[in-house]
Amino acid sequence: MAVNLGAVAQLLEASLDPKQNKQAELALRQEEKKPGFSLSLLQITASPDYPYTTRLASALCFKNLIKRNWTDEDGNYKLPQDEVVTIKRELINLMISMPAGIQTQLGDAVSVIADSDFWQRWDTLVDDLVARLDPQNPSVNNGVLSVAHSIFKRWRPLFRSDELYTEINHVLSKFGNPYLALFESLDAFIKANESNKDQLIQGYTQLNLMIKLMYDLACHDLPPVFEDHLSTLANILHKYLLYDNPLLQTDDDSETSLLEYVRAGIFEVLTLFVQMYLDVFGPHVGQFVGSSWNLLTSIGQETKYDILVSKALHFLTSTTSAPEHAALFQDEATLSQVIEKVILPNVTLRESDEELFEDEPIEFIRRDLEGSDTETRRRAATDFLRQLASKFEASVTKVVSNYANHYLAEYAKNPGSNWKSKDTATYLFSAIAAKGQATASHGVTTVNPQVNIAEFFQNNLAADLVTEGDIHPILKVDAIKYLYLFRSIITKDQWQEVFPLLVRHLGFSNYVVYSYASIAVERVLTLTSGDGQPVIAPSAIQPLAKELLEHLFQLIEKDPSPPKVQENEFLMRCVMRVLIVIKEGIVPHTDSVLQHLIKITKLISQNPSNPRFYYYHFEAMGAFIRFAAPADPAKLEQAFYSPFAEILQADVQEFMPYVFQLFAALLEANPSATLPEYYQSLIAPILMPVMWESRGNIPALVRLLSSIIPRGAQVILQNGQVEPILGIFQKLLSTKANESHGFDLLESVVANFPPTVLEQYFVQIMQIILTRLQNSKTENLQLRFVRFYHFISAHDEKGYSADFFINVTDKVQADLFTPIYLNIILPDSQKLAKPLDRKTAVVSFAKTLANSEAFANRYKKGWAYTCEALLKLLELPPLPAARDDIILDYDVDELAFGVGFTPLNTVRPRPRDPWPETGADLKGWVGKYLKEADSKHGGRISGFVQERLSDEAKKVLASYMT
């Protein structure tokens, strides 16, 4: 069926209306399946006949389509080949001619395509871009350079590799000289249009893009074409660092102008050159140090200059890491000047900071938090100060301490009106007290030996936490933040005194104060002392837990609108931590916690808007299920079923992988029970192919199915659902990304259905696996196959065995087992790293030696090889087992939200030993097992040992059997 443009345009318009957008998006996903859909979106985007909003929605829809459907995990195109060719041919041209908003969406799509195709499968792209550059026309160049930047900026976070350098060299060979030539024409254009505002803005927009591209092109190595023209480039950068023109300035104090963006970009490039290419760029640095100093001492406090100030300070910080440039600041008088003229103005609270504190408290917290990625003046000034302190510790400590004491004295004169002086003093002291970067998990770990952390707190900050009196809330935040920052330095005994004060501040009415208290409480609960014991013992939290959780939930639920409920992830993270710490201590409070978790789930599923909040929310539910479910599994299964089922029915994509994991955890909490009816009704929907289309769902769905199968095998059998499950295994095994999940599902099926049920499928299962091994083998696939062999071979109590495996393999092709066993199974068994996998292999080999008819009669040499492989597994030690009772704490910023799968740590599957009967002494078990088998088979094993084994192997085996 052809795509109807008008109908698609109507759906795009409907997708902008909150009342219709869910249905419209579902209908668009149906249209997506028709051939030519991607090109019709580009037609709508390009056509001036449609309103701008529709064209923008079309560009956005196109971008999302490309993200989902350009290639599969193995890099094969998912769209028809003719569409792929047309998109690559037309997209750049279209993007360049579009307004800025649409250009951004199409630029993102270009970036996704480039990620998979550039440069080998799209080697004409750079030529295309260069051909469109026009020295006289910045508005055309801006489109071209936007595309170039969207592709080349991908290099910035990448690690060095031959492939990456080949790509960069490919680009430089075609783009380097035209790019440099463009600077000359642009310089002339800006000069000629100094009084023409529109043209000047176009020219400056191009300059801004060119500075970004300079960073892209030099982010891994200094391009030879740059090195050859370094003086020219330095002159251009210096000229535009100082350039000013009233036509480019903004009247609004909070609106950053192009002028500032260009200067900030120049500082970014200079910082890169100083950090990476000082050997060649060194002679040019001096002029920039002088200019940045003049800029910093003359610039205003308005927020529109924040990005410029912070980038200028980064540049100074990087220059002072080189001894010859640091020497400029060595003198105490100079240091005083630097601190007075540059540091102090940028660490002092401004009116705009106070407004943020009052009006947008969550934004204030995010900017203020150590380790946040927001560029602030305070952070940049602190980094510069710490860099100076690392070079001249004694003199910087002395100068800063004098200033801090001066400000504390100012505060003491009139605490009511001079509270800002104390804030500045605390900030300055913290800046020089901390050495190195603070870490997300432990805060500051090394301190300046010339200051006393505990004494400063005791003398200046403790009173602000104790007093109920009238002090500015920012001072309370300062005291809490100080504890949070130096949490690893404060001793266990000191924490016993201070912790109750922190908890009390969760009850404070000010948003920032109670949020900071929750941040500090949460982090302190993760701290351990030198002996590995928690700084705050769980037994100390236990009596407070009920009130603490109740209070945190009230704060979260204070404003019941979905965006407000999930605004403050710090409160939810604190809930999660309390639940993790008190473990089974939550059982007496099950009912109230259950109600709150369900209420919040229902609210936020109406409109998920903060991935961090809902990640912590589902981790909190995971901890609750893990520790409360074993006491009353049926109650929790029933209570959570309805809100979770609603999420699946409403197709809340963001939540589905979390819900599947939590469903699985609920089922695993009570493995011996039968499957409740409401769970039985889940099976059919989760087997539908559409569920498995989203990459993020797959690991969670496999886990859920694997926990349904043991409790619902009978129901699955009755409903004829074994075959669809095996169909899913086949689909998963077809891609590298999902092959492990495929084997997980298969092992769950084999473990829970007898051979009589599966016999009819087994030959086909083996064909699927062996075909994949032959056509696109990976190390992981081979090891999973080996593990699967041992899984079958060891489970004789279920009716499987090595002989069963041999029989099936030989049905695929006569005598196929021999090469597989000799070339894959025997050598790779030693590569199994997980202790439980190795143990399964030991049990499998032992049972083969003891019971296999094929190895007794048909594979006589194979019997000896098997025995040698078994001895190797037992004599060469496995890797040490990781403790699995610790709930790891990933930094949530490192987790991928959205399309990917985010695992919940609180309910991650815990390995279960399938062979508890072997006990701790595996060698002893093998000896005993073979001895018993020997007497059962009338001395057959002893005979094989004498006939088939080398002397050394006999000796080792004898040591097990005596």
N, C-alpha and C positions, 0 to 999 in steps of 0.2 A: 504493500500500500504506500502511496506517495504521501508526503507530508503536506498538510494544508497550512500555508503560511498564516492566513488570517486567524485560524483556530489557535495556532501556537502563540501568536501575538496576544490573543485574548487571555490565554492561560498565563502568559507572562505578566499581563496587567493584573490578573486576579491574584498572582503570587505576591503582589505588593500590598494586598489588603489583608490585615491580620485575621479577619473573619473567614477569609476563603483560602489563605495561603497553604494550609495543610493539604486540602483536596487538590488545589492547583498543582502543587509540587508532585503529588502522586500521579496526577494525570500527565504531567510533563515526563515523569519517569517511564510512563507507558509509551508516550510519543517517541522517546529516546530509542526505542527498539526498532523504529522504522528506518530503512536506509535513507541516507541524505539528511537526517535530522541535524547533524552538526553544521552542515552547510546552510541549512535554512536559518539557523540561529545567526550565522554570520550575515546572511542576507538582511535579516530584520535589523541587526546592529548597524549595518551600513546604510539602511534606507532612511532618508530624511522624511519619508511619508508617515513614519510612526513618531509618537511623542518621545522626547528624550528619556523619560523614565522607563518606557518600554524597551528602548534600545539599550539602556544601561542594564535592565533586568536580563535582557537577552545576552549581553556580554558576560554577565555574572554566571548565567546558566551555562554558557559555553565554557567558561573557565572551569566550572565544577565538573562538567561532562569530561573535559580533557583530563582533569585530575583523576577521575575515576576510571576512565575508559581509554586512555591513550595506549598503554601497554600492560601486559600481565606481569607477574613476578619474574618471568624468565626473559622479559624484554620483547615479547612478540606483540605486534599491533593487535588491538581489539576492535578497532574500527576497520571498515572495508578499505582495501588498498587505494582505490580511487579517491576516497575522501581524504586519506592521509596525504596523498600527493597534492591535492587541491589546497588543503589547509596550509601546507608548507609554502605553496607557491603564492597564496593570496594574503596570508595573515599579516605579514610585515607591512605591506602596502596599505592594508585597511587600517591597521593600528596607527600608522603615521598620520593618517588623514582625520583621525577621530578627536573629539574634545577630551580634555584631560581625564575626566572620571572614567570614561569608557576605555581610554588608552591604558589606564592602570590595570583594569580587569584583563584586557587582551594581553598586556605585558606579562601578567602573571601566567597566562596560558602559554605564551611563548617560552617563558622560563621553565614550565613543566615539560614542554616538548623538548627544549634544549637539554634538560636533565637526562632524558633518555637517548636523544638522537644526535646531539652536538658532540663531537663534530663529524665523526665518521659517516653517520647516516644523513647528515645535513651540512655537507661541506661547502655548499654554495652560499650559506647564510652570511658570512662575513663579507664576501664579494658583493652580495645584494645590498648590505648596509652601506658599504663604502661607496657604491655606485650612486646612492641616493643623497649623499652629503652635498650640500650646496654652500660654498663659502659666503654667499651673499644673503642667505636666507635662514636665519636662526629658527623660524617657526617650523620649517621642515626638519632641520637638524635636531631639534628637540625631540621629535618623534623617533628619529633614527637612534639618537644617543640614549633615549629611554630604553629602547629595546636592547641596545648593547649593554647598558648597565644591568638590566634585569637578567641578562645571561652571565656576564662576567663576574657579578657580585657573588655568584655561587662558589667562586674559588676561595673566598675569604676564609671560611671556617675549615677548609679541607686540609688534610695532611699531605705532605709532599709525596708524590709518586711519579713514576715515569710517565704514566698515562696523563696525569694532570699537566706535567711540564710539556708533553707533546702538544696537548691542546692549547696551552698558553702560547707556545712558540708558533703554532699554526695561526693563532689570532694576531700575534705581533707582526708576523711576516706580511700580513695583508693590511692590518689596521694601524700599525705603529706610525708610519710616516704620514698618512692622511690625517691622523689624529693630531700630530704635532703641527702640520701645516694649518690646521683649522684654528689653532691658537693665534697665529699671526693675523688671519682674516678677521677673527672675532675681536681682537684687540683694536684693529682699525675700525670695525663696525661700532664698537662701544664708544670710541672717540668721536666718530662722525655723528652719533645719535645722542650725545650727552644731554641735549635739551628736548629730545622727543621721548616722552615717558613710555608710550606703548612699545616703541622699538627697543628702548633701553631695557625694559623688563624682559622682552624676548631674548635680548643679547645676554642679560645677566642670568636668565634661566639656563641658557646654553652653557654659560661659564660654570654654573653650579653643577650641571651634569658632567662637565669635563673634569672638574676637580674630583668628583666621585669616581669617574673612570680612571683618573690618574692613580687613585688608591687601589682600584680593582686590578689594574695592569701591573702594579708594583708590589702587590700584597705578598708574593712569594719570593720574588727575586727582582733586582733592579733591571728593567729591560735595557739591553745595550743601546737602543735608540734614545732612551732617557739619559743614560750615562754620557753619551756623546754630546748631548745638548743640556747638560746639567746647569751650566751658568745661565743659559737662556730661561730654563724652567724656573730657577731660583729667582731670577729677576721678575718674571711674570707673577709668581706667587707673592713676592714682596710688594710689588706694585699694587696688587688687588687686596692685599691685607690692609694697606693704608688708604685705598681708594674710598672716596666718599662722594655722595651725590644726593641732595635733598629729595630728588624725584624717586629715589629708591627707599626712602625711609617711611616708617608708618607712624601715624599719630597715636595709635593705641599702645598703651604701656605694656600690654600683655601679648601683642601680636609681633612675632619675630619677622623681620623683613628679609628679603633676598640678600641684602647686604650682609646681614649677620650670618645667614646660612652659608654664604660663600666664604666668609672669614673663618667660620667654625670648621668648614670642610678643609680649608687650607691648613689650619692647625692640626687637623687629623692626619693630613698627608705629611706635614712636617714631623709629627710625632712618629709616624711609621719610618720616615727616612732616618730620624735620629736613632730609633731603636734598632734598625736593621742595616743601615748603610752609612753609619757614621764615618767609616774609613774614607769614603769618597765625598760624602756630603758635609763633613766636618768644617771645611773652610767657609761654608755659607751660613753656619748656624748663628754666629755672633750677631749679625744684623737683625735676625728674627728675635733673639732674646731681648735686645734693646727695644724693638717695636712692641713685643708682647707686654713688656714691663710698662711702657707708656700707655698702651691700650688699657691695661688692667687698672692703672692708677687714675685714668680719666673717665672711665665708663660709669654709667649710672647704676642705681640699684633696681631699676625696673626689670620685671620678669622677662621682658622680650630679649634681654641680653644674657639670660641664664646659660643658654647652650654655648654661646660664644665664650663667656667667662670660664665655663667648665672645661672647654676644649683648650683654651689658652693655658689654663693651669695644668692640664694634662701634659701639654707640650713642655712647660717649664719643669714639671716633675721628671719627664724623660730626659731632658738635657742635664739636669743635675745628677743623673746617675753616672754621667761621664766625669771623671775627676777634674779634667781641665775646665769644664763649665761649672762644676760645683764650686770650684775655688772662688768664683765671682762672689759667692754668698758667705764666704768663710768668716769674714770680720764681724764681730759682735754688733757693731754699729749698723752695718749693712743688714744683718739679721733682724735687728729691731725695726729698721725701715720696712723690710719685707713683711714682717708680721703686722706692723701698724697699717701699712698702706695697701697690702694685698690680702693677707690672711684675715685680719679682723673684719674688714668690711664684708667679707664673704662668708664668715661663720656666724655673724650676728643675725639674730632673727629679724626679718623685715615685716612690714605691715602685711605684705602679700602672704607670708608664711602664717601669720596669725589668722588671716581671713580663711586660708585653707584649713587650718586647725578647727575653726568654728563651723565653716560651711560645707567642707568636703573632707570630713575626718578620715575616711578610709583612704582617700588619695594622699593625705598628709602622712599616714602610717606607711603606706607603700613606698613613698619617696624617702622617708626618713630611715626605714629599716636598713641596717647594715646588710650588705650583700644584695640589696635590690639593684636592678639594672638601670634605674632611673638616674639620669644625669642631673645632679644638683650642685649648686655652688659650694654648699657645705662639704659635700663628699670630696669634690675636686680640691678644695682648699686644704682639707684634712690630708689627702694623699700627698699633696705638695709639702705640707708641714712635716709629715712622717718621713718623706724622702730626705728632707733637710736634716731631720733628727738622726736618720741612719748614718749620715755623713759626719755631723758635728753634734753628737748626742749631748755632751756636757753644756755647750754654749746655748743650744736651742732649748734644752730643759730649763736652764737658768732664765733666759729671756721670757719664755712662755709662762714659767711659774710666777715671775714678777707680774706679768699681765693678769694672770688668773687671780693672784692675791689682791691686786688692785681692784678687780671687778667684784670680788667677794666683799671687800671693804665698802665699796659703793653700795652693794646690796644691804649690808648691815646698817648703813646710815638710814635707809628708808625702805624696808622690805616690801611695803605695799606698792610703791611706784617704781622701785628699781629692780623688779624681779628679773628683767631681761639681762641685767648684769650678771646675776647668778647663773642664768642659762648659758651665757657666753663663757663664764669661768669653767663651768662643768664640761662644756664642749671642748674647750682648749685643753683642760687637764686630761680628758679621755683621749684626745688626739695624740698627746705626747706620751701618755702612759702605755698605750698599746704599741706593740712592735709586730711587724708582719701583717698579713691580711687576716681579718677575722674569718672563721669558718662558719658555715651554716649550722654544723652540728655542735661545735664546742665554743663558739665565740672567739674571744682573744685567748691565745694559748701562751704567748710570750710577752712579758712586760719590761718596761724600762726600769733597770735596777735602781735608778736614782729617785724613784717615787714610791709612795706607799699606798697601794690600792685600798686596803681596809681602812686605813687611817683617814683618808680623804672622805670615804663614805661615812664613817662614824662622825667625823667633825662637821661635815657640811650637808649630807644628804639624808641621813637616817631620820632626822627630825621631821623631814617633809613627808615621810611615810607613816610616822607615828601620829603626827598632829592631825586633829580633826578640824583645826582652825581654818582661817580664811587665807589659803595660799593659792597662787595661780596654778591651775591644773597642769600647765606645761612643766612646772617644777616637779610635780609628782611624776610626770612622764619621764623627766630627766633622771630621777632617782631610780625608777623601775628599769629604764633603759641601761643605766650604769650597771645594775645587777645582771641584766640580761647579757650585756657586752662582756663583762668580766666573770661570767658564771663559772668558768673553769678554774679561775684563780682563787675564788672565794672558797674557804675550807669547808669541810663537811659540818664542823661544829658551828661555824658562822651561819651556814645555811639553815641549821635547825632553828636558829633565832629569827632569821629574816623571812623564811618561807611563809609563816602564818600572816605576816604583813602583806605579802604579795597576794595571798588568797583573799585577804580582806578587801583588797582594791578591786577585786572582781565585782564587788557590790557598789563601787563608786558610780556616781551618776554620769560622769563625763565619758563620752564614747571612746576617745583616744586613750584615756586612763584605763578603763576596764579592758580595752582591746590589748593594750601593752601588757597589762597584768596577765591576760590569758596567754599571750605570746611567751612571757617569761616563765609562767607556771609550766607550760607545755615543754619548753626546752629543759627546764631544771629536772623535770620528771624523767628525761632521757639520760641525765648525767650519771656517770659512775665514778667512784673514787679509784685510787691506785690499785686497790685489791679486787676491782671488778664489781664491787657491790654498789647498788644505787645510792646516790647521795641522799635522796629522800626515800626512805623505806616504804614499800607498799603498805605496810601496817600503819604508817602514819597517815596515809591518804584514806585508808579504809573507812574510819569513822566519819570523815568529811564527805565521802563520795556522794551520798544521796543528795545532800544540800548543794554540793559543788555542781553536780550534773543538772539538778533542777534549775539552779540559777543560770547556768550557761544556756540551757534550753530556752529559758524565759528571754534571755537577751537576744538569742537568735530569732525567736518567734515574735518579738516585740511588735514589729510591723508586719502584718500577715501577707503583704503583696509579694509575689514570687521573687522579683528582683531584689527586694529589700532583705528577704529571708536569707538569700544566698550571697549577699553582698560581702559579709565578713567571714572569710575562710579561716581566720585566726581563731575565732571562737569554736568553729567546728573541729579544727585541728586539736584544740585543747580537750574537747569531748572525747575525740578518738584516743588521745594519749591517756586520759584518766581510765577509760575502759580497758586499754591494753595493760596498764599498770596494775589495776586491781583484780584482773583476771576473774576467777570464779566468785570473787567478792561481789560481783554484780547480781548474782542470783536472787538475793532477797529483794532487790529493787527492780526485778524483771518487768513488772506490769507498767510502772510509770515510764521507764526508759523506752519500752516497746511503743507506748502511745505516742511519745514525742518523735521517735524515729519514723513512725508511720505517718504522722501528721506532716512532718517536714518533707518526707518523700512525696506525698500527694501534692503539697504546695509547689515544690520546685519542678515537678514533672510537667506542670502546666506550661513552663517556659524556662528551660535550662539556660542559664546565662553566665555562670561562673564555674569553669571546669575545675578550678582548684577546690572550690567549696564542695562541689558534688563528689569529687574524688575523696576528700576527707570524710564526707558524709557516708559514702559506701564503705570506706575502710572502718569507720566507727560501727556500722552495721555488721561488718565482717567480724570485728572483735567481739561484738555483743553475741552474735550467733555462735562463734567459736567457744565462748566461755559460758554462755547461758543455755545454749540448746541441749547439751548432754543431760541437764537436770530435768528438762521437760520438752523433748524434741517435738512431740505432736502439737503442743501449744504454739510453738514458734512457727512450725510448718504452716499451720492453719492461719495464724495471724498475718504472716507476711504474704501468703498466697495472693490475697485479693489486691493489695497495692501493686505487687509485682506484675500480676496478670493484666492490670489496667495499663501499666507502662507498655507491655507488649502489644496490647490491643490498640493503644493510641500510637504505636510505632514511634516511640520516643528514642530515636536512633542513638543519641548520646549515652543513654542509660542502659541500653540492652546488654552490652558485654558485662556490665557490673551485675545486672539482675541475674544473668545466667550463672555467674560465678557464685552468687549468694544462694540461688536455688540449689546448686550443687552442694554447697557447704551444709545447707539444711538437711539434705538427703543423707550426706555422709555422716552427719552427727548421730544417725540412728540406722546403721547399715543392715541390721537384722530384721527390720520391720518390713511389712509388705508396702506396696506403693499405694498411697491414698488415691481415691478416685479423681480428685481434682488435679493431681499430678498426672494421672493416666491421660487426662484430656489434653495435656501439654504435648504429648509425644507427636501426634500427627502434625500440629503446626510447626514444631521445630525440625521436622524432617522435610519440610517444603524447601525446594531449591532456592527460593527467593531469600530465605533466612541466611543461606550460606554465601550469598553474593558479597556481603560486606566483609572485608578483610578482618576488621576488628572483632567480628562476632565469632570467627572460627575457633580460636583456642578455647573460648568460654563455652561455646556450644558442644565441643568435643568433651570438655570436662563435665558438662551437665548430662549429656547422653551417657557418659561412662559412669555417672553416679545413679542414673535412672535404671540402667540395664540390670545391675545386680538385684535391685528391689522389684523390678517389673518384668523380669525375663518371661514369665508365664503369660502376662498380658500382651507383650510384644509378639510372642509366638502365636497366640490366639488371633491377633489382629493382622497377621501376615506382614509384620514390619521388619523382619530380619533382612529381607532383600533390599528394601530402601536404605537401611543402615549400611549395608555392604556397598550399595551404590555411592553413598557419601564417602566411604573409605576409598573407593576407586577414584573419585574426583579429587580428593585431598592428596592422594599419592601422585597425582599427575604433575604437581608443581613442587619445586625445591622448597618453597617457603612453607608448604603445608605437609610435607612427607612425614615428619615426626608425628603431627597430629593424626595423620592417617593410621600410623602404626598404633598409636595410643588407643584409637577407637577399635581397631581390629583385635588388639589384645584383650580389650574389655569384652568384646563379643565372644572370643574363643574361651575366655575364662568362665563365662556364664552360660554358655549353651553347650550341650553334649555333642560329641562327634556325630552322633546319629542325625542331629538337626543340620549340622554344617557340612557333612560329607559331600552333599550334592554341589556345594559351592567351592570346595577346597581347591580343585584343579584350576578353576578360573582365577581364584585368589592368587595361587602360585604363578599362573601365567602373567597376571597383571604386574606382580612384584618383579619377576625375572625379566620381563620385557623392559621395565623401567631401568633395572640394573644394567641391562645390555645397552640401552639407547642413551641414557643420560645419568650415569652413575655419579653419586657424590659420596664423599667419605662418610657423611652422616647416614645416608641411605644404606650404605653397606653395613655400618655398625648396627643400625636398627634391624636390618635383615638378620644379622647374626644373633642379636638379642631375641628376635622372634623365633628363630630356630630353637634356641635353648628353652624358650618359654614353652614351645610345643613338646620338646623332647623331655622336659622335666616334669610336666603335669600328667604323669601316668595315672594318678588317682582320678583324673577326669576322662581317662580313656585315650589320651594322646601318648606319643612316645617317639623316639627316633625312628622306629620302624614305620610308624604312621606317616611321618614326614617323607621318608624314603619312598614309600608306596605312592604318595601323592605326586612327588617330583617325577618319578619314573612314568607316571601317566601323562605328564606334560611332554616328556621326551625320554625314550629308553636310555638308561644309564646316565641320565643327566646329573644324578646326585653326586657321583664321584668327583667330577671337576669342581662342583660347587663346594663340596666338603673340603677338598684338598687346597683349593686356591682362595677360598673366602672364609669359611667357618673356622677351620683350624688356626690359620695365622692371625685372623682378626679377633679371636676370642680374647687374646692377651691384651688387646687395645681397649677392651671394655673398662671404663674408668670408675663408674659408680660401684661402690661395694655391693649393693643388692644385685646389680647386673652380673657382677663377677660370681656372686654366690649362686645365682640361678645357673650360670654356666657350669660351675662345679657340680651342682646337683644333677644337671643334664648329662654331663660326661660320666659321672659315677653311675647313674641309672643306665646309661648306654652300655658301659662296660659290664654291668651286672646282668642286665635283662635282655639286651637286643639280640634277636635271632640273626638279623642281617649282619651285624658286626661279628657274631660268633662264627658264622659259616661263610658268608659271601665276601666280607671285607676283612680278611684276616690281618693284612698289614694295617688296615684302617684301625683295627682294635688297638694295636701298639701305638699308632700316631695319637689316637684319642687319649690313651693313658699318659703319653708324654705331655700333651696339651693340658691335661688335668693337673699333672704335677707342677707344670709351669705356673698355672694359675694359683696354686697353693703355696709355692715356694717363693715366687716373686711377689712382694707385698703389694696390695692394692693402695690406691691413693687414700689419704686419711679422710674419714667421713666428716662432713660438716654437721655442726649441731643444728637440728631442725626445730628446736623449740624457741629460737630467738626470732622475734618479729623484726625483720630488717627494716631500716628506715631509709627509704630512697628519698632523695631530694625531689620533691614533686616537680620542680622546674626541669628536671632531666627526663621526665616521663613525657611521652608523646600523647597529646590529647587529640580527640577528634577521630580521624580515620583509623588510627592504629589501635592496637589492643593494649589496655592498661591493666596489668595484673594487680589484684588486691592482695597485699602482703599478709593481711590478717587472716585470710582464709586460703593461703596457698596450700596446694595438696601436700600432705606430709607423707614421706615414703613409708610404706608398710612392708614389713618383712614377710614374704609369702612362705618362708621356710623356717618358722620358729622352732620346728622339731629338731633342727640340726644343732641347736644350742650355740655356745660361743666357740667351742673347739671344732672347727670345720674339718680339720685333718682327722681328728678322732672319729667324727661322724662318718667320713668317707671310709676309713678303715673298718669300722663296725658294719657299715652298710654292705661293703664288698665281702666281708667275712660271712655275714648272714646269707648273702646271695650265693656264696660259694657252697655253703652246706645245703642250701635249698636246691641248687643245681648239681649236687653230687660231686663237688670238687672241681667243677668246670673252670672256675676263675683261676684257681691255683695252677691248673694245667696251662692255661693261656699265659699266665705270668712267666712260667718256666720256659714255655716254647717261644714266646713272641717278644719278650722285653730284653733290653740291654741290661748288663750287670748293674749299672748305676741306677737305672730306673727300678730294678728289682729291689735294690737296697732301700731306696727312698720309700717305695710302696710298703715294704716289709715294716718300716718304722711306724707307719700308720696302723698296720693291721695287728701289731703285737700289743 
